[in-house]
């Protein structure tokens, strides 16, 4: 698998603070990005399920959103 370089600008003060710690910042950022993508994929899949359920005949509007909300609150 290939890789790509991505650069960001951060304030000098933040960079100085980062240097105080023995942390692999590149790996931290990669892991953050992976987790963030997973979150967005879950949101997208959930939205697709909501739209599918609400498109079914005989299902009252808002049912899917209500069920998702109840499920989240139950966990």
MODELLER restraints for C-alpha pairs under 7 A, 6 or more apart:
rsr = mdl.restraints
at = mdl.atoms
rsr.add(forms.Gaussian(group=physical.xy_distance, feature=features.Distance(at['CA:50:A'], at['CA:64:A']), mean=5.18, stdev=0.5))
rsr.add(forms.Gaussian(group=physical.xy_distance, feature=features.Distance(at['CA:50:A'], at['CA:65:A']), mean=6.48, stdev=0.5))
rsr.add(forms.Gaussian(group=physical.xy_distance, feature=features.Distance(at['CA:53:A'], at['CA:64:A']), mean=6.09, stdev=0.5))
rsr.add(forms.Gaussian(group=physical.xy_distance, feature=features.Distance(at['CA:54:A'], at['CA:61:A']), mean=6.14, stdev=0.5))
rsr.add(forms.Gaussian(group=physical.xy_distance, feature=features.Distance(at['CA:54:A'], at['CA:64:A']), mean=6.39, stdev=0.5))
